[in-house]
Amino acid sequence: MIKIFYGEDRVRAKQAIEKFLGKDYEVIDCADLTPADLPTIFQGTTLFAEKRSILLRDFTANKSIYEHLPDYLTTTHNVALFETKLDKRSAVYKQIKDQVEITEFPLAKKQNINQIFDIYRTAKHDGKKALQMLEQIKSEEDPIMFTGLLVSQALKDFAAHPGSREKRIIKELAMTDLQMKTTKVEPWLLVESFLLRLSSL
C-alpha cells in the first residue's frame, strides 16, 4: 500500500506517517534514485521481513522515478511518500489520485512565532531561561522549522546591526542547521546546545 503525505507541517505529517508505518521503518532519500532502483524498493524483501515499511523522501521531486510510480501501486509493502510540495497538475498525479490516499498537512498559522523570537532574544543573555521557555512549546514545534525562524531573526538582527557578534551567531546557526541534516544527533539537542551557547557568542 502506498500513501502520500505532503505539506510544510512536518510535525503532524510525521505523526501520521508513524501511525501508518509504525515506529520502525526504512528511510530512503530519493534525490539520487534511478528507475532501476524501484523494483528493489517496491517489490524486494529482506532477510528479516517479507513485508517492509518504507518512508521515501522527496520521491515526486525526482521526475525520472516519479513517472514510474503508477507501475508500483500494487506493492505489498507499506510505503509512505513524504513531500514538501505536490504538483496536482502533473499527469502522474492525475493518474494516481483516485488510487492512492493523499493527505496534505499545511502549516497552520504560527501561534508561537512571537514566543520563538522571545526565546531567541532571551537566549542572547540567559540560555538557561531560554531552555525553560522552549520546554513550554517544544511539543508543538518542529526543530528544523524552529531553527529556520531563528535564522530569519538572526538575519534581521544582522541587517539592523551588522556587527561581529551577529556574524558569529549566523555562523553558529548555519552549523547547527547543517548538523541537523548530516548527523544522527537528536535535533532538539542541537537547538538546545545552540541556545545555551548563544549568550557567550
mmCIF file of the C-alpha atoms, coordinates in Angstrom:
data_MODEL
# 
_entry.id   MODEL 
# 
loop_
_atom_site.group_PDB 
_atom_site.id 
_atom_site.type_symbol 
_atom_site.label_atom_id 
_atom_site.label_alt_id 
_atom_site.label_comp_id 
_atom_site.label_asym_id 
_atom_site.label_entity_id 
_atom_site.label_seq_id 
_atom_site.pdbx_PDB_ins_code 
_atom_site.Cartn_x 
_atom_site.Cartn_y 
_atom_site.Cartn_z 
_atom_site.occupancy 
_atom_site.B_iso_or_equiv 
_atom_site.pdbx_formal_charge 
_atom_site.auth_seq_id 
_atom_site.auth_comp_id 
_atom_site.auth_asym_id 
_atom_site.auth_atom_id 
_atom_site.pdbx_PDB_model_num 
ATOM 1   C CA . MET A 1 1   ? 0.000  0.000   0.000   1.00 0.00 ? 1   MET A CA 1 
ATOM 2   C CA . ILE A 1 2   ? 1.250  3.466   -0.900  1.00 0.00 ? 2   ILE A CA 1 
ATOM 3   C CA . LYS A 1 3   ? 0.199  6.663   0.863   1.00 0.00 ? 3   LYS A CA 1 
ATOM 4   C CA . ILE A 1 4   ? 1.366  10.189  0.099   1.00 0.00 ? 4   ILE A CA 1 
ATOM 5   C CA . PHE A 1 5   ? 1.855  12.780  2.834   1.00 0.00 ? 5   PHE A CA 1 
ATOM 6   C CA . TYR A 1 6   ? 2.738  16.339  1.868   1.00 0.00 ? 6   TYR A CA 1 
ATOM 7   C CA . GLY A 1 7   ? 2.861  19.854  3.261   1.00 0.00 ? 7   GLY A CA 1 
ATOM 8   C CA . GLU A 1 8   ? 5.019  22.052  5.437   1.00 0.00 ? 8   GLU A CA 1 
ATOM 9   C CA . ASP A 1 9   ? 3.661  20.947  8.818   1.00 0.00 ? 9   ASP A CA 1 
ATOM 10  C CA . ARG A 1 10  ? 6.343  18.331  9.390   1.00 0.00 ? 10  ARG A CA 1 
ATOM 11  C CA . VAL A 1 11  ? 5.234  17.565  12.952  1.00 0.00 ? 11  VAL A CA 1 
ATOM 12  C CA . ARG A 1 12  ? 1.700  16.468  12.043  1.00 0.00 ? 12  ARG A CA 1 
ATOM 13  C CA . ALA A 1 13  ? 2.937  14.723  8.886   1.00 0.00 ? 13  ALA A CA 1 
ATOM 14  C CA . LYS A 1 14  ? 5.484  12.715  10.883  1.00 0.00 ? 14  LYS A CA 1 
ATOM 15  C CA . GLN A 1 15  ? 2.803  11.686  13.381  1.00 0.00 ? 15  GLN A CA 1 
ATOM 16  C CA . ALA A 1 16  ? 0.573  10.462  10.543  1.00 0.00 ? 16  ALA A CA 1 
ATOM 17  C CA . ILE A 1 17  ? 3.460  8.628   8.876   1.00 0.00 ? 17  ILE A CA 1 
ATOM 18  C CA . GLU A 1 18  ? 4.335  6.831   12.111  1.00 0.00 ? 18  GLU A CA 1 
ATOM 19  C CA . LYS A 1 19  ? 0.691  5.889   12.587  1.00 0.00 ? 19  LYS A CA 1 
ATOM 20  C CA . PHE A 1 20  ? 0.813  4.290   9.126   1.00 0.00 ? 20  PHE A CA 1 
ATOM 21  C CA . LEU A 1 21  ? 4.310  2.752   9.205   1.00 0.00 ? 21  LEU A CA 1 
ATOM 22  C CA . GLY A 1 22  ? 4.856  2.230   12.920  1.00 0.00 ? 22  GLY A CA 1 
ATOM 23  C CA . LYS A 1 23  ? 7.992  3.356   14.751  1.00 0.00 ? 23  LYS A CA 1 
ATOM 24  C CA . ASP A 1 24  ? 10.419 1.045   12.933  1.00 0.00 ? 24  ASP A CA 1 
ATOM 25  C CA . TYR A 1 25  ? 10.723 1.801   9.224   1.00 0.00 ? 25  TYR A CA 1 
ATOM 26  C CA . GLU A 1 26  ? 13.305 2.262   6.498   1.00 0.00 ? 26  GLU A CA 1 
ATOM 27  C CA . VAL A 1 27  ? 14.067 5.792   5.309   1.00 0.00 ? 27  VAL A CA 1 
ATOM 28  C CA . ILE A 1 28  ? 15.199 6.406   1.720   1.00 0.00 ? 28  ILE A CA 1 
ATOM 29  C CA . ASP A 1 29  ? 16.130 9.810   0.262   1.00 0.00 ? 29  ASP A CA 1 
ATOM 30  C CA . CYS A 1 30  ? 15.100 9.803   -3.365  1.00 0.00 ? 30  CYS A CA 1 
ATOM 31  C CA . ALA A 1 31  ? 17.259 12.534  -4.906  1.00 0.00 ? 31  ALA A CA 1 
ATOM 32  C CA . ASP A 1 32  ? 19.765 10.098  -6.444  1.00 0.00 ? 32  ASP A CA 1 
ATOM 33  C CA . LEU A 1 33  ? 17.477 7.150   -7.193  1.00 0.00 ? 33  LEU A CA 1 
ATOM 34  C CA . THR A 1 34  ? 17.012 5.856   -10.735 1.00 0.00 ? 34  THR A CA 1 
ATOM 35  C CA . PRO A 1 35  ? 14.179 3.762   -12.216 1.00 0.00 ? 35  PRO A CA 1 
ATOM 36  C CA . ALA A 1 36  ? 16.422 0.702   -11.838 1.00 0.00 ? 36  ALA A CA 1 
ATOM 37  C CA . ASP A 1 37  ? 16.216 1.094   -8.028  1.00 0.00 ? 37  ASP A CA 1 
ATOM 38  C CA . LEU A 1 38  ? 12.429 0.935   -7.874  1.00 0.00 ? 38  LEU A CA 1 
ATOM 39  C CA . PRO A 1 39  ? 11.827 -2.832  -8.151  1.00 0.00 ? 39  PRO A CA 1 
ATOM 40  C CA . THR A 1 40  ? 14.090 -3.397  -5.134  1.00 0.00 ? 40  THR A CA 1 
ATOM 41  C CA . ILE A 1 41  ? 12.225 -0.777  -3.126  1.00 0.00 ? 41  ILE A CA 1 
ATOM 42  C CA . PHE A 1 42  ? 8.632  -1.651  -4.011  1.00 0.00 ? 42  PHE A CA 1 
ATOM 43  C CA . GLN A 1 43  ? 8.977  -5.390  -4.632  1.00 0.00 ? 43  GLN A CA 1 
ATOM 44  C CA . GLY A 1 44  ? 12.119 -6.535  -2.819  1.00 0.00 ? 44  GLY A CA 1 
ATOM 45  C CA . THR A 1 45  ? 12.064 -8.320  0.525   1.00 0.00 ? 45  THR A CA 1 
ATOM 46  C CA . THR A 1 46  ? 14.655 -8.520  3.292   1.00 0.00 ? 46  THR A CA 1 
ATOM 47  C CA . LEU A 1 47  ? 16.088 -11.368 5.330   1.00 0.00 ? 47  LEU A CA 1 
ATOM 48  C CA . PHE A 1 48  ? 14.075 -10.183 8.294   1.00 0.00 ? 48  PHE A CA 1 
ATOM 49  C CA . ALA A 1 49  ? 10.670 -9.472  6.781   1.00 0.00 ? 49  ALA A CA 1 
ATOM 50  C CA . GLU A 1 50  ? 8.735  -10.055 3.606   1.00 0.00 ? 50  GLU A CA 1 
ATOM 51  C CA . LYS A 1 51  ? 6.529  -7.034  4.235   1.00 0.00 ? 51  LYS A CA 1 
ATOM 52  C CA . ARG A 1 52  ? 8.500  -3.827  4.696   1.00 0.00 ? 52  ARG A CA 1 
ATOM 53  C CA . SER A 1 53  ? 7.646  -0.352  5.995   1.00 0.00 ? 53  SER A CA 1 
ATOM 54  C CA . ILE A 1 54  ? 9.397  2.324   3.946   1.00 0.00 ? 54  ILE A CA 1 
ATOM 55  C CA . LEU A 1 55  ? 9.486  6.123   4.024   1.00 0.00 ? 55  LEU A CA 1 
ATOM 56  C CA . LEU A 1 56  ? 10.510 7.747   0.728   1.00 0.00 ? 56  LEU A CA 1 
ATOM 57  C CA . ARG A 1 57  ? 11.546 11.394  0.979   1.00 0.00 ? 57  ARG A CA 1 
ATOM 58  C CA . ASP A 1 58  ? 11.038 13.766  -1.966  1.00 0.00 ? 58  ASP A CA 1 
ATOM 59  C CA . PHE A 1 59  ? 10.075 10.983  -4.355  1.00 0.00 ? 59  PHE A CA 1 
ATOM 60  C CA . THR A 1 60  ? 7.947  13.214  -6.595  1.00 0.00 ? 60  THR A CA 1 
ATOM 61  C CA . ALA A 1 61  ? 10.751 15.784  -6.949  1.00 0.00 ? 61  ALA A CA 1 
ATOM 62  C CA . ASN A 1 62  ? 12.794 13.178  -8.833  1.00 0.00 ? 62  ASN A CA 1 
ATOM 63  C CA . LYS A 1 63  ? 10.925 13.216  -12.145 1.00 0.00 ? 63  LYS A CA 1 
ATOM 64  C CA . SER A 1 64  ? 12.798 10.201  -13.558 1.00 0.00 ? 64  SER A CA 1 
ATOM 65  C CA . ILE A 1 65  ? 11.345 7.899   -10.889 1.00 0.00 ? 65  ILE A CA 1 
ATOM 66  C CA . TYR A 1 66  ? 8.048  9.677   -10.193 1.00 0.00 ? 66  TYR A CA 1 
ATOM 67  C CA . GLU A 1 67  ? 6.753  8.882   -13.679 1.00 0.00 ? 67  GLU A CA 1 
ATOM 68  C CA . HIS A 1 68  ? 7.091  5.163   -12.854 1.00 0.00 ? 68  HIS A CA 1 
ATOM 69  C CA . LEU A 1 69  ? 5.055  5.320   -9.629  1.00 0.00 ? 69  LEU A CA 1 
ATOM 70  C CA . PRO A 1 70  ? 1.835  4.013   -11.284 1.00 0.00 ? 70  PRO A CA 1 
ATOM 71  C CA . ASP A 1 71  ? 3.702  0.766   -12.062 1.00 0.00 ? 71  ASP A CA 1 
ATOM 72  C CA . TYR A 1 72  ? 4.099  0.021   -8.332  1.00 0.00 ? 72  TYR A CA 1 
ATOM 73  C CA . LEU A 1 73  ? 0.698  0.877   -6.859  1.00 0.00 ? 73  LEU A CA 1 
ATOM 74  C CA . THR A 1 74  ? 0.045  -2.784  -6.076  1.00 0.00 ? 74  THR A CA 1 
ATOM 75  C CA . THR A 1 75  ? 3.110  -3.137  -3.821  1.00 0.00 ? 75  THR A CA 1 
ATOM 76  C CA . THR A 1 76  ? 2.521  -5.353  -0.801  1.00 0.00 ? 76  THR A CA 1 
ATOM 77  C CA . HIS A 1 77  ? 4.809  -3.172  1.339   1.00 0.00 ? 77  HIS A CA 1 
ATOM 78  C CA . ASN A 1 78  ? 3.642  -0.183  3.355   1.00 0.00 ? 78  ASN A CA 1 
ATOM 79  C CA . VAL A 1 79  ? 5.234  2.770   1.576   1.00 0.00 ? 79  VAL A CA 1 
ATOM 80  C CA . ALA A 1 80  ? 4.870  6.407   2.625   1.00 0.00 ? 80  ALA A CA 1 
ATOM 81  C CA . LEU A 1 81  ? 5.933  9.214   0.296   1.00 0.00 ? 81  LEU A CA 1 
ATOM 82  C CA . PHE A 1 82  ? 6.753  12.398  2.197   1.00 0.00 ? 82  PHE A CA 1 
ATOM 83  C CA . GLU A 1 83  ? 6.761  15.514  0.031   1.00 0.00 ? 83  GLU A CA 1 
ATOM 84  C CA . THR A 1 84  ? 7.005  19.196  0.823   1.00 0.00 ? 84  THR A CA 1 
ATOM 85  C CA . LYS A 1 85  ? 5.012  20.026  -2.313  1.00 0.00 ? 85  LYS A CA 1 
ATOM 86  C CA . LEU A 1 86  ? 2.884  18.027  -4.710  1.00 0.00 ? 86  LEU A CA 1 
ATOM 87  C CA . ASP A 1 87  ? 2.175  19.123  -8.280  1.00 0.00 ? 87  ASP A CA 1 
ATOM 88  C CA . LYS A 1 88  ? -1.502 18.388  -8.809  1.00 0.00 ? 88  LYS A CA 1 
ATOM 89  C CA . ARG A 1 89  ? -1.243 19.392  -12.469 1.00 0.00 ? 89  ARG A CA 1 
ATOM 90  C CA . SER A 1 90  ? 1.134  16.569  -13.366 1.00 0.00 ? 90  SER A CA 1 
ATOM 91  C CA . ALA A 1 91  ? -0.013 13.621  -15.462 1.00 0.00 ? 91  ALA A CA 1 
ATOM 92  C CA . VAL A 1 92  ? 1.188  11.166  -12.806 1.00 0.00 ? 92  VAL A CA 1 
ATOM 93  C CA . TYR A 1 93  ? -0.845 12.865  -10.079 1.00 0.00 ? 93  TYR A CA 1 
ATOM 94  C CA . LYS A 1 94  ? -3.982 12.748  -12.217 1.00 0.00 ? 94  LYS A CA 1 
ATOM 95  C CA . GLN A 1 95  ? -3.348 9.064   -12.858 1.00 0.00 ? 95  GLN A CA 1 
ATOM 96  C CA . ILE A 1 96  ? -2.853 8.038   -9.216  1.00 0.00 ? 96  ILE A CA 1 
ATOM 97  C CA . LYS A 1 97  ? -5.062 10.456  -7.253  1.00 0.00 ? 97  LYS A CA 1 
ATOM 98  C CA . ASP A 1 98  ? -8.032 8.072   -7.135  1.00 0.00 ? 98  ASP A CA 1 
ATOM 99  C CA . GLN A 1 99  ? -5.904 5.030   -6.303  1.00 0.00 ? 99  GLN A CA 1 
ATOM 100 C CA . VAL A 1 100 ? -3.634 6.371   -3.553  1.00 0.00 ? 100 VAL A CA 1 
ATOM 101 C CA . GLU A 1 101 ? -4.525 8.001   -0.241  1.00 0.00 ? 101 GLU A CA 1 
ATOM 102 C CA . ILE A 1 102 ? -3.091 11.536  -0.332  1.00 0.00 ? 102 ILE A CA 1 
ATOM 103 C CA . THR A 1 103 ? -3.067 13.745  2.771   1.00 0.00 ? 103 THR A CA 1 
ATOM 104 C CA . GLU A 1 104 ? -1.969 17.368  2.976   1.00 0.00 ? 104 GLU A CA 1 
ATOM 105 C CA . PHE A 1 105 ? -0.526 18.924  6.133   1.00 0.00 ? 105 PHE A CA 1 
ATOM 106 C CA . PRO A 1 106 ? -0.489 22.687  5.607   1.00 0.00 ? 106 PRO A CA 1 
ATOM 107 C CA . LEU A 1 107 ? 1.408  24.812  8.064   1.00 0.00 ? 107 LEU A CA 1 
ATOM 108 C CA . ALA A 1 108 ? -1.073 26.304  10.477  1.00 0.00 ? 108 ALA A CA 1 
ATOM 109 C CA . LYS A 1 109 ? -0.738 29.977  11.281  1.00 0.00 ? 109 LYS A CA 1 
ATOM 110 C CA . LYS A 1 110 ? 2.013  30.115  13.859  1.00 0.00 ? 110 LYS A CA 1 
ATOM 111 C CA . GLN A 1 111 ? 0.577  30.996  17.248  1.00 0.00 ? 111 GLN A CA 1 
ATOM 112 C CA . ASN A 1 112 ? 4.015  30.524  18.823  1.00 0.00 ? 112 ASN A CA 1 
ATOM 113 C CA . ILE A 1 113 ? 6.045  32.676  16.456  1.00 0.00 ? 113 ILE A CA 1 
ATOM 114 C CA . ASN A 1 114 ? 6.378  35.574  18.907  1.00 0.00 ? 114 ASN A CA 1 
ATOM 115 C CA . GLN A 1 115 ? 7.328  33.145  21.665  1.00 0.00 ? 115 GLN A CA 1 
ATOM 116 C CA . ILE A 1 116 ? 10.046 31.674  19.439  1.00 0.00 ? 116 ILE A CA 1 
ATOM 117 C CA . PHE A 1 117 ? 11.514 35.111  18.849  1.00 0.00 ? 117 PHE A CA 1 
ATOM 118 C CA . ASP A 1 118 ? 11.267 35.798  22.610  1.00 0.00 ? 118 ASP A CA 1 
ATOM 119 C CA . ILE A 1 119 ? 13.222 32.587  23.248  1.00 0.00 ? 119 ILE A CA 1 
ATOM 120 C CA . TYR A 1 120 ? 15.912 33.727  20.816  1.00 0.00 ? 120 TYR A CA 1 
ATOM 121 C CA . ARG A 1 121 ? 16.178 37.188  22.392  1.00 0.00 ? 121 ARG A CA 1 
ATOM 122 C CA . THR A 1 122 ? 16.267 35.678  25.894  1.00 0.00 ? 122 THR A CA 1 
ATOM 123 C CA . ALA A 1 123 ? 18.978 33.185  24.910  1.00 0.00 ? 123 ALA A CA 1 
ATOM 124 C CA . LYS A 1 124 ? 21.222 36.079  23.898  1.00 0.00 ? 124 LYS A CA 1 
ATOM 125 C CA . HIS A 1 125 ? 21.714 36.856  27.583  1.00 0.00 ? 125 HIS A CA 1 
ATOM 126 C CA . ASP A 1 126 ? 20.254 33.872  29.507  1.00 0.00 ? 126 ASP A CA 1 
ATOM 127 C CA . GLY A 1 127 ? 20.471 30.440  27.872  1.00 0.00 ? 127 GLY A CA 1 
ATOM 128 C CA . LYS A 1 128 ? 19.011 28.511  30.812  1.00 0.00 ? 128 LYS A CA 1 
ATOM 129 C CA . LYS A 1 129 ? 15.900 30.681  30.941  1.00 0.00 ? 129 LYS A CA 1 
ATOM 130 C CA . ALA A 1 130 ? 15.521 30.293  27.156  1.00 0.00 ? 130 ALA A CA 1 
ATOM 131 C CA . LEU A 1 131 ? 15.522 26.494  27.576  1.00 0.00 ? 131 LEU A CA 1 
ATOM 132 C CA . GLN A 1 132 ? 12.766 26.750  30.191  1.00 0.00 ? 132 GLN A CA 1 
ATOM 133 C CA . MET A 1 133 ? 10.706 28.827  27.732  1.00 0.00 ? 133 MET A CA 1 
ATOM 134 C CA . LEU A 1 134 ? 11.415 26.317  24.950  1.00 0.00 ? 134 LEU A CA 1 
ATOM 135 C CA . GLU A 1 135 ? 10.055 23.444  27.060  1.00 0.00 ? 135 GLU A CA 1 
ATOM 136 C CA . GLN A 1 136 ? 6.629  25.106  27.092  1.00 0.00 ? 136 GLN A CA 1 
ATOM 137 C CA . ILE A 1 137 ? 6.216  24.987  23.300  1.00 0.00 ? 137 ILE A CA 1 
ATOM 138 C CA . LYS A 1 138 ? 8.645  22.267  22.168  1.00 0.00 ? 138 LYS A CA 1 
ATOM 139 C CA . SER A 1 139 ? 5.987  19.572  21.769  1.00 0.00 ? 139 SER A CA 1 
ATOM 140 C CA . GLU A 1 140 ? 4.126  21.779  19.259  1.00 0.00 ? 140 GLU A CA 1 
ATOM 141 C CA . GLU A 1 141 ? 7.165  22.661  17.148  1.00 0.00 ? 141 GLU A CA 1 
ATOM 142 C CA . ASP A 1 142 ? 9.445  21.017  14.619  1.00 0.00 ? 142 ASP A CA 1 
ATOM 143 C CA . PRO A 1 143 ? 13.148 21.615  15.405  1.00 0.00 ? 143 PRO A CA 1 
ATOM 144 C CA . ILE A 1 144 ? 14.071 22.298  11.776  1.00 0.00 ? 144 ILE A CA 1 
ATOM 145 C CA . MET A 1 145 ? 11.268 24.843  11.326  1.00 0.00 ? 145 MET A CA 1 
ATOM 146 C CA . PHE A 1 146 ? 12.166 26.340  14.722  1.00 0.00 ? 146 PHE A CA 1 
ATOM 147 C CA . THR A 1 147 ? 15.789 26.754  13.617  1.00 0.00 ? 147 THR A CA 1 
ATOM 148 C CA . GLY A 1 148 ? 14.621 28.343  10.383  1.00 0.00 ? 148 GLY A CA 1 
ATOM 149 C CA . LEU A 1 149 ? 12.773 31.008  12.380  1.00 0.00 ? 149 LEU A CA 1 
ATOM 150 C CA . LEU A 1 150 ? 15.892 31.623  14.487  1.00 0.00 ? 150 LEU A CA 1 
ATOM 151 C CA . VAL A 1 151 ? 17.879 32.109  11.277  1.00 0.00 ? 151 VAL A CA 1 
ATOM 152 C CA . SER A 1 152 ? 15.333 34.617  9.961   1.00 0.00 ? 152 SER A CA 1 
ATOM 153 C CA . GLN A 1 153 ? 15.553 36.621  13.200  1.00 0.00 ? 153 GLN A CA 1 
ATOM 154 C CA . ALA A 1 154 ? 19.372 36.456  13.231  1.00 0.00 ? 154 ALA A CA 1 
ATOM 155 C CA . LEU A 1 155 ? 19.470 37.787  9.663   1.00 0.00 ? 155 LEU A CA 1 
ATOM 156 C CA . LYS A 1 156 ? 17.143 40.647  10.626  1.00 0.00 ? 156 LYS A CA 1 
ATOM 157 C CA . ASP A 1 157 ? 19.399 41.467  13.567  1.00 0.00 ? 157 ASP A CA 1 
ATOM 158 C CA . PHE A 1 158 ? 22.447 41.448  11.293  1.00 0.00 ? 158 PHE A CA 1 
ATOM 159 C CA . ALA A 1 159 ? 20.727 43.714  8.773   1.00 0.00 ? 159 ALA A CA 1 
ATOM 160 C CA . ALA A 1 160 ? 19.938 46.186  11.577  1.00 0.00 ? 160 ALA A CA 1 
ATOM 161 C CA . HIS A 1 161 ? 23.329 45.885  13.346  1.00 0.00 ? 161 HIS A CA 1 
ATOM 162 C CA . PRO A 1 162 ? 25.971 44.214  11.134  1.00 0.00 ? 162 PRO A CA 1 
ATOM 163 C CA . GLY A 1 163 ? 28.463 43.570  13.915  1.00 0.00 ? 163 GLY A CA 1 
ATOM 164 C CA . SER A 1 164 ? 30.924 40.761  14.618  1.00 0.00 ? 164 SER A CA 1 
ATOM 165 C CA . ARG A 1 165 ? 28.622 39.115  17.196  1.00 0.00 ? 165 ARG A CA 1 
ATOM 166 C CA . GLU A 1 166 ? 25.757 38.959  14.713  1.00 0.00 ? 166 GLU A CA 1 
ATOM 167 C CA . LYS A 1 167 ? 28.102 37.299  12.202  1.00 0.00 ? 167 LYS A CA 1 
ATOM 168 C CA . ARG A 1 168 ? 29.180 34.694  14.779  1.00 0.00 ? 168 ARG A CA 1 
ATOM 169 C CA . ILE A 1 169 ? 25.547 33.917  15.608  1.00 0.00 ? 169 ILE A CA 1 
ATOM 170 C CA . ILE A 1 170 ? 24.669 33.371  11.942  1.00 0.00 ? 170 ILE A CA 1 
ATOM 171 C CA . LYS A 1 171 ? 27.686 31.057  11.519  1.00 0.00 ? 171 LYS A CA 1 
ATOM 172 C CA . GLU A 1 172 ? 26.683 29.049  14.605  1.00 0.00 ? 172 GLU A CA 1 
ATOM 173 C CA . LEU A 1 173 ? 23.118 28.747  13.351  1.00 0.00 ? 173 LEU A CA 1 
ATOM 174 C CA . ALA A 1 174 ? 24.352 27.585  9.944   1.00 0.00 ? 174 ALA A CA 1 
ATOM 175 C CA . MET A 1 175 ? 26.479 24.941  11.655  1.00 0.00 ? 175 MET A CA 1 
ATOM 176 C CA . THR A 1 176 ? 23.505 23.812  13.770  1.00 0.00 ? 176 THR A CA 1 
ATOM 177 C CA . ASP A 1 177 ? 21.310 23.557  10.672  1.00 0.00 ? 177 ASP A CA 1 
ATOM 178 C CA . LEU A 1 178 ? 23.984 21.525  8.856   1.00 0.00 ? 178 LEU A CA 1 
ATOM 179 C CA . GLN A 1 179 ? 24.380 19.149  11.815  1.00 0.00 ? 179 GLN A CA 1 
ATOM 180 C CA . MET A 1 180 ? 20.619 18.548  11.837  1.00 0.00 ? 180 MET A CA 1 
ATOM 181 C CA . LYS A 1 181 ? 20.768 17.401  8.233   1.00 0.00 ? 181 LYS A CA 1 
ATOM 182 C CA . THR A 1 182 ? 24.002 15.414  8.339   1.00 0.00 ? 182 THR A CA 1 
ATOM 183 C CA . THR A 1 183 ? 24.238 13.787  11.793  1.00 0.00 ? 183 THR A CA 1 
ATOM 184 C CA . LYS A 1 184 ? 22.064 11.435  13.800  1.00 0.00 ? 184 LYS A CA 1 
ATOM 185 C CA . VAL A 1 185 ? 22.103 13.669  16.880  1.00 0.00 ? 185 VAL A CA 1 
ATOM 186 C CA . GLU A 1 186 ? 18.579 14.358  18.156  1.00 0.00 ? 186 GLU A CA 1 
ATOM 187 C CA . PRO A 1 187 ? 17.666 17.746  16.556  1.00 0.00 ? 187 PRO A CA 1 
ATOM 188 C CA . TRP A 1 188 ? 16.288 19.318  19.727  1.00 0.00 ? 188 TRP A CA 1 
ATOM 189 C CA . LEU A 1 189 ? 19.599 18.627  21.488  1.00 0.00 ? 189 LEU A CA 1 
ATOM 190 C CA . LEU A 1 190 ? 21.351 20.651  18.790  1.00 0.00 ? 190 LEU A CA 1 
ATOM 191 C CA . VAL A 1 191 ? 18.858 23.505  19.200  1.00 0.00 ? 191 VAL A CA 1 
ATOM 192 C CA . GLU A 1 192 ? 19.238 23.479  22.980  1.00 0.00 ? 192 GLU A CA 1 
ATOM 193 C CA . SER A 1 193 ? 23.025 23.437  22.691  1.00 0.00 ? 193 SER A CA 1 
ATOM 194 C CA . PHE A 1 194 ? 22.897 26.488  20.415  1.00 0.00 ? 194 PHE A CA 1 
ATOM 195 C CA . LEU A 1 195 ? 20.609 28.379  22.788  1.00 0.00 ? 195 LEU A CA 1 
ATOM 196 C CA . LEU A 1 196 ? 22.976 27.695  25.688  1.00 0.00 ? 196 LEU A CA 1 
ATOM 197 C CA . ARG A 1 197 ? 25.999 28.890  23.684  1.00 0.00 ? 197 ARG A CA 1 
ATOM 198 C CA . LEU A 1 198 ? 24.291 31.985  22.332  1.00 0.00 ? 198 LEU A CA 1 
ATOM 199 C CA . SER A 1 199 ? 24.907 34.251  25.346  1.00 0.00 ? 199 SER A CA 1 
ATOM 200 C CA . SER A 1 200 ? 28.674 33.667  25.083  1.00 0.00 ? 200 SER A CA 1 
ATOM 201 C CA . LEU A 1 201 ? 28.976 34.332  21.338  1.00 0.00 ? 201 LEU A CA 1 
# 
